[in-house]
Each structure stands twice: as structure tokens, then as C-alpha cells.
Amino acid sequence: MSSARSRSIHPDAVDVIIDQWKRELPELASEHMALIGRLRRCSILLAPRLDEVFAAHDLSNGAFDVLATLRRAGAPYILTPTELFASLMVTSGTMTTRLQKVQKRGWVERIPNPDDARSMLVKLTGAGRELVEKVVFEHVDNERRILEKLPAETRRQLDAGLAELMQVLEDAKKS
């Protein structure tokens, strides 16, 4: 029996792959493959839908993340590059590139760190704050539209399950 039939919905791309493996290697335990495959497929399908909002404002997802992180830090909207790096979970090289791009656009500025003359802080500018405050409302509305076809209980269960998975993955990364 295909995994689609057991879920009482139409087969999706992952069902086709799983059914092929079941046919070719029936002894292969594929339930985990199905779940990971769907997570990856959802990520691939979500990215362009989320990026549409950012592109409408000549922003990348990465630039939005930097601006949003500074804005939600609260006034005076200043963080160290290390704090940004930790919050965004990107490599230091990626962080440097993102900061250069948003600084060039005038959305952030680098200011001296009064506590450490050897380092600089990253500060959200007025233009950056205005932009992120506009875009974040559009972004959240877009997320709502993406998920609104799922029943509220499904969204709640999905959120809880993904939070558990994320914790397991983060714990594994620490050990």
C-alpha cells in the first residue's frame, strides 16, 4: 500500500519516490525517508513564496534577517556582529557579506564599540528600521496566506512536532 493511500490523500512527489523504493528494495525502512523528504520538499516550495515579499522591496531573505534581528533586539537597535551571527545561525563569512550589503544600502551602520575599542557594533539606521517595519507585516501576512488552508489543529500539531525535531537536532549538534 502506498504511503499516500495510508494518508487518504492524493499521492505526492515523495509518495512516488517511496513507492519506487518499496518496489525495488522492499526491506528498506522508508517511513523516515518520507518524513525527511517532505520536510525538504516543503522547504524548497516555501523559499520562493517567502522571497516574493522581500523581492518586492529589493531585499534578500538574508538582508531581511539581519534587519529583523536588529529591530526585534529593541531600541537602540544595536548588536555586535557576534550576537547577529549567533542569532542568524550562519557562518561568519556569510554574516560579513550580509552586513556589507545592508550597510552599502544604508540600512545599517557600523559604529565604534564604547566597551571595546578593537570592535565595531552594528546599528539599524532610520531607513533600515522603516523598511523592516513595513516588510515584516507583509511577511507575516504572507506566512498566514501560505498556511491558512491547513486547519488550526494541524498547524498547532505541525508547530509542536517541528519544535521537538528542532530541539533534537540542536541537542545533537551540541554533543
Backbone torsions as a table, in degrees:
resi	resn	phi	psi	omega
1	MET	NA	133.2	-179.2
2	SER	-71.8	157.1	179.4
3	SER	-66.4	-26.2	177.4
4	ALA	-67.2	-42.7	-178.7
5	ARG	-66.3	-33.5	179.3
6	SER	-70.4	-20.3	177.5
7	ARG	-98.1	-0.7	177.9
8	SER	58.4	38.3	173.3
9	ILE	-136.9	175.9	179.9
10	HIS	-68.4	146.6	179.0
11	PRO	-61.1	142.9	174.7
12	ASP	-112.1	-178.8	-177.4
13	ALA	-59.4	-35.6	-180.0
14	VAL	-69.8	-39.8	177.0
15	ASP	-56.6	-42.3	-179.6
16	VAL	-61.1	-46.0	179.6
17	ILE	-62.7	-45.7	-179.2
18	ILE	-63.1	-43.4	178.8
19	ASP	-62.1	-37.1	177.2
20	GLN	-63.9	-43.7	177.8
21	TRP	-64.5	-39.8	179.5
22	LYS	-62.9	-36.4	178.6
23	ARG	-69.7	-42.8	-174.7
24	GLU	-82.9	-37.8	-179.9
25	LEU	-136.7	77.7	-175.3
26	PRO	-57.7	-25.1	-178.6
27	GLU	-79.1	-8.3	-178.6
28	LEU	-71.9	123.5	176.7
29	ALA	-77.3	106.6	-170.1
30	SER	-106.0	0.7	-177.0
31	GLU	-62.7	-36.6	179.0
32	HIS	-70.8	-36.8	177.5
33	MET	-60.5	-40.1	-179.6
34	ALA	-63.7	-46.0	-178.4
35	LEU	-64.6	-48.6	179.0
36	ILE	-63.6	-40.4	177.8
37	GLY	-59.5	-41.9	179.0
38	ARG	-68.7	-38.3	176.4
39	LEU	-61.0	-45.5	-179.8
40	ARG	-65.5	-42.8	-179.9
41	ARG	-63.5	-42.4	177.5
42	CYS	-60.9	-41.8	178.9
43	SER	-60.8	-43.7	179.2
44	ILE	-63.9	-41.3	-178.8
45	LEU	-74.0	-30.9	-179.3
46	LEU	-72.8	-40.5	-171.8
47	ALA	-50.2	-53.1	-178.1
48	PRO	-66.7	-31.1	179.1
49	ARG	-69.4	-35.4	176.5
50	LEU	-74.0	-39.7	-177.4
51	ASP	-65.8	-23.6	179.5
52	GLU	-55.7	-44.5	-179.0
53	VAL	-64.1	-44.4	-178.9
54	PHE	-65.5	-43.1	-178.7
55	ALA	-61.5	-33.4	179.0
56	ALA	-63.0	-18.4	179.2
57	HIS	-114.4	17.5	-179.2
58	ASP	56.1	40.1	179.7
59	LEU	-117.0	150.5	168.0
60	SER	-98.0	164.1	175.3
61	ASN	-57.6	-43.1	-179.6
62	GLY	-63.2	-41.9	178.3
63	ALA	-64.8	-42.4	177.5
64	PHE	-59.5	-43.1	179.9
65	ASP	-58.3	-42.3	179.0
66	VAL	-63.3	-49.6	-178.3
67	LEU	-63.2	-43.2	-178.9
68	ALA	-65.7	-37.9	179.2
69	THR	-64.6	-43.5	177.3
70	LEU	-64.8	-41.9	-177.8
71	ARG	-66.1	-43.1	-176.9
72	ARG	-76.9	-8.3	174.0
73	ALA	-70.6	-17.0	179.9
74	GLY	86.6	162.8	-179.5
75	ALA	-57.5	139.5	10.1
76	PRO	-91.2	19.9	175.9
77	TYR	61.4	48.3	-178.8
78	ILE	-128.3	133.9	174.6
79	LEU	-139.2	160.4	171.4
80	THR	-79.7	156.5	174.4
81	PRO	-56.3	-35.1	179.2
82	THR	-65.0	-40.6	177.6
83	GLU	-64.4	-41.4	176.3
84	LEU	-63.0	-47.2	-179.7
85	PHE	-55.5	-46.4	-178.7
86	ALA	-67.5	-39.1	-178.1
87	SER	-70.7	-37.1	-175.2
88	LEU	-88.1	-12.7	177.4
89	MET	54.7	50.4	176.0
90	VAL	-124.4	170.0	177.9
91	THR	-73.0	161.0	179.5
92	SER	-63.8	-35.2	177.1
93	GLY	-64.0	-42.6	177.3
94	THR	-63.3	-42.0	-179.9
95	MET	-62.0	-43.8	179.1
96	THR	-59.7	-45.6	179.7
97	THR	-62.2	-45.6	179.4
98	ARG	-61.1	-44.5	-179.3
99	LEU	-63.1	-40.9	178.6
100	GLN	-61.2	-41.8	-178.3
101	LYS	-67.0	-45.8	-178.2
102	VAL	-73.0	-29.0	176.2
103	GLN	-68.8	-41.8	179.1
104	LYS	-60.5	-32.8	179.7
105	ARG	-81.1	-7.7	179.1
106	GLY	84.4	16.2	-177.7
107	TRP	-90.8	-21.2	173.5
108	VAL	-137.5	161.6	172.4
109	GLU	-135.2	152.1	176.1
110	ARG	-95.9	128.5	179.8
111	ILE	-126.1	152.5	179.3
112	PRO	-61.6	143.7	176.7
113	ASN	-85.4	114.8	-177.8
114	PRO	-65.7	-19.1	-179.5
115	ASP	-92.0	-11.9	-176.7
116	ASP	-154.8	101.6	-175.9
117	ALA	-62.1	-15.7	-178.9
118	ARG	-83.8	-9.2	-174.2
119	SER	-128.0	164.9	179.1
120	MET	-117.3	156.2	174.7
121	LEU	-107.9	160.5	177.3
122	VAL	-110.8	124.9	-177.0
123	LYS	-122.0	133.1	175.1
124	LEU	-70.8	128.9	178.0
125	THR	-83.4	171.4	176.2
126	GLY	-59.2	-42.0	178.8
127	ALA	-64.8	-40.3	178.3
128	GLY	-65.0	-41.4	179.5
129	ARG	-64.9	-45.3	179.1
130	GLU	-59.4	-44.5	-179.3
131	LEU	-64.1	-50.6	-175.9
132	VAL	-66.0	-35.1	179.1
133	GLU	-67.5	-30.6	175.5
134	LYS	-74.4	-50.0	-173.5
135	VAL	-67.3	-36.3	-175.7
136	VAL	-62.3	-35.1	177.7
137	PHE	-67.9	-41.0	176.9
138	GLU	-65.6	-39.5	179.6
139	HIS	-61.9	-47.8	-178.9
140	VAL	-66.3	-37.1	176.8
141	ASP	-65.5	-38.0	176.2
142	ASN	-63.1	-43.8	177.2
143	GLU	-60.0	-40.9	178.2
144	ARG	-60.7	-46.6	-179.7
145	ARG	-61.4	-39.8	-179.7
146	ILE	-61.9	-40.4	-173.3
147	LEU	-96.3	-8.7	-171.0
148	GLU	-64.0	-21.3	178.9
149	LYS	-76.8	-14.4	175.6
150	LEU	-83.9	136.4	175.7
151	PRO	-60.1	151.5	-178.0
152	ALA	-54.8	-40.6	-178.9
153	GLU	-66.5	-37.8	177.0
154	THR	-63.8	-43.7	178.3
155	ARG	-61.0	-41.8	-179.6
156	ARG	-63.8	-46.1	-179.6
157	GLN	-65.9	-41.0	178.4
158	LEU	-62.6	-44.2	178.5
159	ASP	-60.9	-45.6	-179.7
160	ALA	-64.1	-44.6	-179.7
161	GLY	-65.2	-41.8	179.2
162	LEU	-69.1	-33.8	176.0
163	ALA	-63.0	-41.0	177.5
164	GLU	-63.5	-46.3	179.7
165	LEU	-61.2	-43.7	179.8
166	MET	-60.6	-41.2	178.9
167	GLN	-63.3	-43.5	178.1
168	VAL	-60.0	-44.6	-179.1
169	LEU	-67.2	-40.7	178.5
170	GLU	-66.9	-40.2	177.7
171	ASP	-63.3	-40.5	179.8
172	ALA	-65.5	-34.3	179.7
173	LYS	-67.2	-32.6	-178.9
174	LYS	-73.8	-27.6	-175.3
175	SER	-92.6	NA	NA
